[in-house]
Amino acid sequence: MTRSALISGASRGIGLGIAKHLARQGYSLTITARDVDRLRAVAEELRADGAAEVVVAAADMSDEEGVARVLGAHTDRFATMSALILNAGVGTAGPLAESSMRRFDKTMEVNVRAPIQLIQGALPLLRAGARENPGRGAKVIALSSITGVYAEAGLAVYGAAKAALISLLATLNAEESGNGVTATAIAPAYVDTEMSAWIHDQVPPDQMLAVNDIVEMVDALLRLSVRAVVPTIVMSRAGTDGYRA
């Protein structure tokens, strides 16, 4: 049985951690991010880690045609998809009263529209992957945020986008879990990646979740049987009240 996964935002941070973990398990991977040179270097690492095959498809997730190219790159090489990992995202911070619509549009394009487009395009392959592995089915896993569950001042636009992602995956379960395609939104607090560097003066890296914490959660979800549906997982940081990023 061929196991393949498409991972967005795969060149760094959480996406790279997931990609390397799946490579060590012998998955074939389609990886995407904006920087093609960085992606090619990552592809060599993944092949060395044990990936059966690595397809590189550089794209900006705010570009509808770029997202379509990523889907086409996977479809051209693989007949099925075992897992769709929706990790690419952008963040915006600041009071709602001062938020620009341009930043709003970019946030929604990357964090909501691109996942919808990827899910729509991947569904035929995911259904085929579920038929190929009826015990476990096929999985869609999206990186949301704890701010999509618990509102936080200064993160209104980002939180709204991540809440939409949680709702999207819940609806996907309602429509597709009977076909063997199940979905989970992981909603973590701050994770120690480059994306969280802006808040280091308030939340030091050693107080953030580790990338491997997210990777381990993804691994557990991929091992669940097709009978189990886990719509949302909230991961908070130790030492907090559990309701903040």
Protein Blocks (a to p, Z undefined) as FASTA:
>chain_A
ZZddddehklgcjllmmmmmmmmnopacddddfblmlmmmmmmmmmmnopabdcdddddf
klmklmmmmmmmmmmmpcbdfbdcdfbccddeddfklpcfklmmmmmmmmmmmmmmmmmm
mmmmmmmmmmmmmmnopaddddddfklmmccehilmmmmmmmmmmmmmmmmmmmmmmnop
acddddddddddfklmmmmmmmcfklpccfklmmmmmmmmmmpcfkbccfbacdddehia
oiaZZ
